[in-house]
Amino acid sequence: MTGDLLVYGSCGYTGALVVDHAVTTGLDPILAGRDAERVEAQATERDCDHRVFSLEHPPVVERQVADVDAVLNCAGPFEETADPLVEACLRSGTDYLDLAGNVDVLESTAARDAEATEAGVVLVPAVGMDVVPTDCLAAILHGLLPEATALTLAIDGLGTFSPGTLKSVLRGLDRPGVVRRDGRLETVPMAWKRRRFDFPTGETTAVTVPWGDVSTAYYSTGIPNIETYAGVPSRAGTLMERTQPLAPVLSSPPVRGAAEALVDRFVSGPTASERADSESHILGEVTTEDGTVARARMRTPDTYDLTATTAVAAAERVLDGEAAEGFQTPASAFGPEFAESFDGVEREVVTAPDRVPQ
């Protein structure tokens, strides 16, 4: 690998895992964030260079990223951090990656494809979990059935949560769900649909959720109709439907602020042993207008462990010039087999293209 990598948000739960993996693999990242005391302590412990800056002043952000080759943004909520860093990277000619999984954030980054191409900058968001394995599975299914017009992705087993993940959930309580219809994003209620999926761990109820794949899978495959599901206990799906009217209250600044304070106080993120015992299962299905179907499934290690490995590998590949300039998804940047290059990721084609039973 050649070039300097700056990791912004290095002190967060996920950012720290990314940094540790980067250092373990022999990289020497520059650590960055807003909290001087935490960043300095982390950099000292890991013998890395560091920088302290917020994202409030664009000229400052641009100066801080201008002399590095790539920025890996691990600082959520990405609704607040992605645009300032993308803008600074486009102005300075610095490649950009992040861990975003929010549809709005991904669409905003995708909209800057032409700018990035003109500036000679690579934009690869969503290089963690959930998007890397699901994006790659979508691309593999599209390869099996190129004429597919509909894609369904379902995930089960996301059982570990960091403080940042929980805060992102809190910030999204008042947001509706989203699917893609005929190539366009369509707003739907949260838990709009409910389906049963046969995961390796058993048949599970899943509800529609606005995973980032509603955005990324469209750019990776061109499939115009996309729905994404998350496995939940059956009663939880009912509860999500019934509490939709309460979302504005639960997401109001006073209530959200109090909830985030509780997260900061009581949630530290899963331990190494908890992560070792955690795994996720993904099911993917593509269909054509005439009823032809292909299905595949994938098993992955824990969300956070996988994110650390995929993010670092993606940054290395970008620094090595393996990704084309402009906006890219993980699958379009590094190929559909990218997810399977990591330990613990296994993929199986369940149904080769065939007719849907009538």
N, C-alpha and C positions, 0 to 999 in steps of 0.2 A: 504494500500500500504506500502511496506517496501523497503528501499533503497533510495539512493541519485540520483537525476536527475539533470544533467547539461544541460542547454539550451544554445546552441551556436548560435550567431546571434540574441541575445535577444533584441537588440535595433532597428532592422529593423521594418518596418510596421507590417509584419505578426508575426515576433518574439515577438513584444510587445503585440499583441493580445493573443498570446499563453501564454506568461508569466502572463498577467492579468487574463486569464481564469484559469490558474494553481493555482494562488494565491487565486482567488475567491473560488475555489473548495477545498481549505485547504492544498494545497501542498506548499512546501518550496523549490523551485528550486534554484539551483546555477546559476547565470546569467553570461554569458561569451561572449566575443567578442574582436575585435581589438581596438576599440576606448575607451581609458581609461576614458575620461571625461564623455562620454555618459553612459558607463556601470556603472560607480560609481554613477552617478546621478540616474539612473534607480533603482539600487540596494538600494540606500539610501531611495528613495521614497517608495519602496515596502518592505523595511526591509528584504532584501535577501542578502545572501552571494554572492560574485562575484569574477571573475577571468578575467584577461586581457592577452590575448595571440593571436598571429597570427598563421597561419598554415604553415609558411615557414620553420620551423625547426622541423623535425620529433621527435627528442628526447624531445623537449619542449612540443610538443603536447601530446606525450605519458605520460609524467609526469603529465600533467594537467588533464588527464582523468582517470589515473590509480586508483585513490581512490574513484571514483564514480561508481554507479551501471549501469547507462545508460546515453547516450548522445542523445539529440534530436537536430539535426542540422537544424536550420531555416535560415542559411546564404547562400543566393545565390550570384552569380551563382553557382549552384551545380556542374557544370563542374570543378570548381576550388576548392570547399570545401569538396566534398563528399569523394574522394579518400584519402586525408590526414587524415581525421577523421576516416574513416573505417580502414585504416592501423593502426592507433594508438589504436583503440578499439580492433582490433584483437590481437595486441601485448600485450595489458594490460588486456585482458579478460573482456572488458566492452561492454555491449549490446549497439546497435546503431539503431537509427531511424532518418529519415529525411523527408523533404517535397518535395523531388525531383519529377519532372514529365517529365524529359528528357529521351528519350529512351536510348541514349548512356550511360547516367549515371546509369540508372537502369540495363542495361545489364552488366555494369562493376561490379556493386554490386552483381548481381546474379552469376557472374562468380566466386565469392569468397565463394560460398556456402560450398564447401568441407573444406576450411580453417576455416570458422566460426564454422562448426560442430566439427572439431577437437579441436578448441580452446574453445568450449563450449560457443560460443557467438551467440546471436540472432541478425540478420540483418533484419530490417523491414523498407525499404525505402517507400516513397510515402504515408505517413500517413495523407496527407491533401487532398484537392480537387484540381485536378480533380479525382485522382485515387481511393480514398476510395469508393465513391458511384458507380462509373463505374465498378470498380473491383468486388464489391459485386453483382451488377446487372448481370455482366457476369457470375459469379459463380452460381447465382440463375437460370439463363437461361440454363446453362449447366446441372444443376440438373434436370430441366424439360425435357431436350433433351440431354441425355448423349452421344448419337452418333453423335452430331452436328459436322460438319467439317468446318463451316464458322461462324464468328461472326462479326456483325456490331454494332458499338456504335456511337451515335450522340448526341451532346450537344448543347443546345441553351440557351441563357440568360446570358452569361458570360460578363456582362456589366460593372463591376467595376474592376479597375486596380490600383495596388500599384506601387511605383517607382521600386521596385525589379522585379515585373512582366513585366513591360515595358522594363526594361533593358534586361531581359531574351529574350524578343521578338526581341530586336535590335541585340542581340548576335546571334540569330538564323536565321537572314535574309538570310545568304548565305548557309544555310543548306537545303538539299533537303527534300522532304517528305519521309515517310517510311511506309510500310505495311508489313504484314507477309504473306508469301506464302509457303505452304507446310512445315510449321514449321521454315522457315528461314526468316530473315529480308531482305526486298527487297527495294532498293532505288527507289523512284519515284519523279517526279516533284512536287513542292508545288501546292496545289489545282489540283491534278492530275485528280480526278473525282469530278463530281458535281451531287448531288441528291436532290430531294424534299422529305422532311419529314413532317409528319402531327403531329406537336407538339401541346400540349394543347392550346397554344397561337395562333395557326393557321399554315397553311402550309408554310414551310420555306425552302429556298435554303440553302444547306450545302455543304461544300467542304472538301476533305480529308485533314487532318492535322496530324502531327506526335505526337498525345497524348501518354503519357506514357503507356496507356493500350495496345498498340501494343507490349510492353514488358510484363507488369505484367499479363494481361489477359491470355497470353499463359501459364505462370507458374501456374496460378490459375485453369485453365480449361483444358489445353492440346489441345485446339482447334487450328488447324494448320494454319487457314486462318483468318486474322483479319484486318479490316479496321476501322478507326476512323474518324469522321466528326465533324465539327463545323458549326453551323448555322451562316450565313452571309447574308447581303443584296445582292440581285442578282447582282447588279453592282459591289459590292466589290469582288465577286468571279471572275468576268471578269477582274477587275483591278489586282488581285493577279496573274492571269495567264499572263497578258500582261507585268507586271513589273518583271517577273522572270529574264530576262536578266540583269536587273539593280541591282540584289541582291549583286554581288561582290562589286559594287561601294558603295551601301548604307551601307554595312557591313565593309567597309575598316576602319582601325583604326582611321584616322582623322575624317571621317564622323560619325562613331559610337561614338567616344569620344565627339564630339560636341553635338550629340543628347542626350547622357547620361547626359551631363552637363545641358542641357535644362530640362531633366526629374528631376534632382536633384533640379533645381531652381523652377520649376513650378508645379510639381506633388507631392502631399502629401498623396495620397490614399483616398479612399472613407470615408466619415464621417459615424458616427453611424446611422444617419437617412437615409443616402443613402444605407447603407448596409441593413437596416431594410426593405427598399422598393425593394430590389433586390432578385431574386430567379432564379434558373436554372432548366432546364428540360432535362432529359436524356431519350433517346430511345435506346433500345437494341433489337437485332434480331439475332437468331441463326437458321441455316438451315443444313439439312443433304444432302448427295449426292442424295437421292431419292426425294428431294423436300419438305420434312417435315419441318415445320417452327414453331417457338415459339417467341413471342414478349412480351416485358414488358416495362414499363416506370416508371420513378422516378422523383419526384420533390424534390428539396433541397433548403435550405435557401441560403443566400449570400455566395459566395466562401470563403471569409475570415473568416466570423463567423463560418462556418462549419469547416474550416481548424483548427481553434483554438480548437474547441471541440473534433474533431476526433484525433488530434495530442496528446492532453493531455490524452484522454482516452486510446489511444494506448500505450503511455508511462507508464501509470498506470498498464495496463495489462501485459506489458513486465516486469515491476518491480515485479509484483505479480507472475511471472513465468508461465503465461498463454500461452506464445508463444514457440514453439519448437525451439531448437538451429538450426543454419544455416540460409540461406536466406529464407525469407518468404514474401509473398505479404500481404496486409491487409486482404483479404478474406481468404487466407490459414492460416494466423496467428490467426485470431479472428472469423472466420466463415462468411458465406455469409450474415447473418442477421446483421452483425456489423453496417452497415450504418443506418439501420432502428432503431437502439437504440437511435438515436439522435432526439431531438425535431425538427419538421418541415420537416423531411424526410419521404416521403410517396411513396410507391411502389404499382404498379398495374400490374397484368398479363393481357395483352391486347388480346393475341392470344395464347391459349393453343396449344400444339403440334397438328398440323393438316397438311393437304396437301396444298401446295401453289396453289392458283387458276391458272388454265391454260388459 
